[in-house]
């Protein structure tokens, strides 16, 4: 009958460090992690630039709309007051029906 206890395998070579294949794998993984990190930084920068550009565009459009509304009010003050009163009444009726 065979002895069921296992003895540890003996590795050929020195015990001073990882084998070349392990060192190569470690180098490859390190390179991949560095590349992924750089890609994430680049993506973040692009997204940040796009968000900033969109914000600036929205702010400019809102400013234009406010300027146009101001010009309309100055050119037609009576119509502006009537439109504002009509919108106020409409909102008042809508809110009054909810209660």
Secondary structure, DSSP 8 states (H G I E B T S, - for coil): -----------SS-SSS--HHHHHHHHHHHHHHHHHHHHHHHHHHHHHHHHHHHHHHHHHHHHHHHHHHHHHHHH-HHHHHHHHHHHHHHHHHHHHHH-
